[in-house]
Structures are given as C-alpha cells and as structure tokens.
C-alpha cells in the first residue's frame, strides 16, 4: 500500500517542464492507439499539470472511443511571457502540428499583467500556430490570494479578462474557473484546492478535465470513470487521479452545466 501511495503521489507532481506524452492504459486493458483521431497540446503551468490533467483528458477520450493523443508543454509558475521566450516551445510548434492547442495563462497575470501583457504574449504565441489549429484559452479559477485583484467585484474576473484578450479571434474559451465557482457555491462541503488554497486537488483536476473533455468533444462527462491508471517504466500500475463516489456525480453535473 505504501508503494502504491508513493507512486501515486510522485506521478501527480512530475512532468513539470516538457511536452510529455504518457504511456496510458485503460483501467483493465491496454489501448493500442491504432487510430488517433486528434492531437492536442496543452501549454501552461502547474494548474495544468497537477494531478495529470492532460493524461486524464486523454484517458476520458479513450474511454469514449475518441482516442486523442494529448501532450503538454508546462513549466511551474510560467506566464505566457515565459513560454514565448522559451525556444523549446517555438521549436515544438514549428516541428509538430496539432488539431487543438489549449493555452493557460498564470491566473494572477490575467488580472494584473505583472509579468507582461497577457494579451500581447497570447498574440505572439498565436502568431506561430497554424491557422488550421483550433486554439482554446483555459480560464482558470479564483483563489484567496488573488481576490484582492478583483477590484470591480466581477463574478468571473479571469474569464472576463480572457474574453477581452480573445475578442476578434477564433479562439474558444474553456470555462473551468466558472465550473469551480459553481461547484464551490453548490457543494461547499467538498474541496477543489490543495492545502495551499491555490493548486487543484484531485477533485479540482478531475472537474477541470471533465470541462475540457466536454468542451472539445461536445459529449457529456456523465458516467465517465472515477479513476484512471497507467504504468511506470517498470510496468507497475500508477493511478493518475482518483475521486470518491460521493463527489463524482456532482463534479460531472457541474461540468455539464457550464459546457452545455
């Protein structure tokens, strides 16, 4: 049991600064990936890679027979400025083509522009993405330490600022932050954040994964599995995320409410 827990925790916090493709298995059977319907890339920071969110989205697609090939380019605490100045990201975007790219900016920078204008650097990154790729902007959630920046007391301030950034473009907004607020208002007995009151816990990453999955697929997240697993390089099972039965349906219902 100790080894299982150790492997689970380690997996949840790895893959911090690379475009990582996981070796994924179904809960019971290995999936051969004989047909990959779409390639998806996440660009973000720890809000994206905590609890293996990209892998959860891929696993959900496999469960529904959509077979997405999901990878991520993530750096802890990164803003879009940091990503734009990273030659590895430019090299990746020049060498590979994706059907969908999901961009996630640092939450506080969306509100304050403390590390450069989010809209400017979004435009810079967008300029090197082919027009054939659908771009999505991952709207993150508010948390206690950034509430001070919501000076106009807007209900969804991050989402509203992102709408201004993407206005006039074909970029689509993914309302994860809206889902977090609705869930916390309706089910205050369940937490979505870690003890730092900032990063998502397993419930939070699962909810974000459901919203992103449904946004991309136009399919309900209802009845998706509560846990997904892969294997490490020694063939040992490792769980990417686990949510309890008592909260599973609530997470899926809120996801459907904000997407559909």
Residue pairs with C-beta under 8 A, 6 or more apart in sequence:
4 237
4 239
7 232
7 236
7 238
8 238
8 239
8 242
11 52
11 230
11 232
11 238
11 239
11 240
12 50
12 51
12 52
12 202
12 240
12 241
13 50
15 22
15 49
15 52
15 72
15 74
16 46
16 49
16 74
16 75
16 76
17 74
17 75
17 76
18 73
18 74
19 41
19 71
19 72
19 73
19 92
20 54
20 71
20 72
21 69
21 70
21 71
22 52
22 54
22 55
22 58
22 230
23 230
23 231
24 31
24 55
24 58
24 59
24 62
24 228
24 230
25 31
25 229
25 230
25 231
26 59
26 62
26 63
27 225
27 227
27 228
27 229
31 62
31 67
33 67
33 69
35 67
36 67
36 68
36 69
37 61
37 66
37 67
37 68
38 66
38 68
38 69
38 99
38 100
39 68
39 69
39 71
39 96
39 97
39 98
39 99
39 100
40 54
40 57
40 58
40 68
40 69
40 70
40 71
40 98
40 99
40 100
40 101
40 102
40 216
41 70
41 71
41 72
41 73
41 92
41 96
41 98
41 100
41 101
41 102
42 48
42 53
42 54
42 70
42 71
42 72
42 73
42 74
42 101
42 102
42 104
42 138
43 72
43 73
43 74
43 83
43 89
43 101
43 102
43 103
43 104
43 125
44 72
44 73
44 74
44 78
44 102
44 103
44 104
44 105
44 138
45 74
45 75
45 76
45 77
45 78
45 79
45 104
45 106
46 74
46 76
46 77
46 199
47 104
47 107
47 138
47 140
47 199
47 200
48 54
48 72
48 74
48 104
48 138
49 72
49 74
50 194
50 199
50 200
50 204
50 205
51 200
51 201
51 202
51 204
51 205
51 206
51 240
51 241
52 205
52 240
52 241
53 200
53 205
53 208
53 209
53 212
54 70
54 71
54 72
55 70
55 228
55 230
55 240
56 205
56 206
56 209
56 228
56 240
56 241
57 68
57 70
57 209
57 212
57 213
57 216
58 68
58 69
58 70
59 225
59 228
59 240
60 209
60 210
60 213
60 221
60 224
60 228
61 67
61 68
61 70
61 213
61 217
62 68
63 224
63 225
64 217
64 219
64 224
66 217
68 216
73 83
73 88
73 89
73 92
75 82
75 83
75 86
77 106
78 106
79 105
79 106
79 109
79 115
79 116
79 118
79 121
80 103
80 105
80 106
80 109
80 116
80 118
80 121
80 122
80 124
80 125
81 109
81 115
81 116
81 121
82 115
83 89
83 121
83 125
84 121
84 124
84 125
89 125
90 128
93 125
93 128
93 129
94 128
97 130
97 132
97 133
98 133
99 133
99 134
100 133
100 134
100 135
100 136
100 216
101 129
101 133
101 134
101 135
101 136
102 136
102 137
102 138
102 174
102 212
103 122
103 125
103 135
103 136
103 137
103 138
104 137
104 138
104 140
105 118
105 122
105 137
105 140
105 162
106 115
107 140
107 141
107 142
107 143
107 146
107 158
108 114
108 146
108 149
109 115
109 116
109 118
110 118
110 140
110 158
110 161
110 162
111 146
111 149
111 150
111 157
111 158
111 161
112 149
118 161
118 165
119 164
119 165
122 137
122 165
122 166
126 135
126 169
126 171
129 135
134 170
134 172
135 169
135 170
135 171
135 172
136 171
136 172
136 173
136 174
136 215
136 216
137 162
137 165
137 166
137 171
137 172
137 173
137 174
138 174
138 176
138 212
139 156
139 158
139 159
139 162
139 173
139 174
139 175
139 176
139 177
139 178
140 158
140 176
140 177
141 158
141 176
141 177
141 180
141 181
141 192
141 200
141 204
142 150
142 157
142 158
142 177
142 180
142 181
143 193
143 197
143 198
144 197
144 198
145 197
145 198
149 157
150 157
154 160
155 181
156 175
156 177
156 178
156 181
158 177
159 173
159 175
159 177
159 178
162 173
163 173
166 172
166 173
172 215
174 211
174 212
174 215
175 211
175 215
175 258
175 259
176 207
176 208
176 211
176 212
178 258
179 207
179 208
179 211
179 254
179 255
179 257
179 258
180 192
180 204
180 207
180 208
182 254
182 257
182 258
183 190
183 192
183 207
183 250
183 251
183 254
184 192
186 250
186 254
187 247
187 250
190 203
190 247
190 250
191 201
191 203
191 204
192 200
192 201
192 203
192 204
192 207
193 199
193 200
193 201
193 204
194 200
194 201
200 207
200 208
202 241
202 242
202 243
203 243
203 247
203 251
205 241
206 241
206 243
206 251
207 251
207 254
207 255
209 241
210 221
210 224
210 251
210 252
210 255
211 221
211 255
211 258
211 259
213 219
213 221
213 224
214 220
214 221
214 255
214 256
214 259
214 260
215 259
220 252
220 256
220 260
221 251
221 252
221 255
221 256
222 249
222 252
222 253
222 256
223 252
224 252
226 242
226 243
226 244
226 245
226 248
227 239
227 240
227 241
227 242
227 243
228 239
228 240
228 241
229 237
229 238
229 239
229 240
230 237
230 238
230 240
231 237
231 238
232 238
243 251
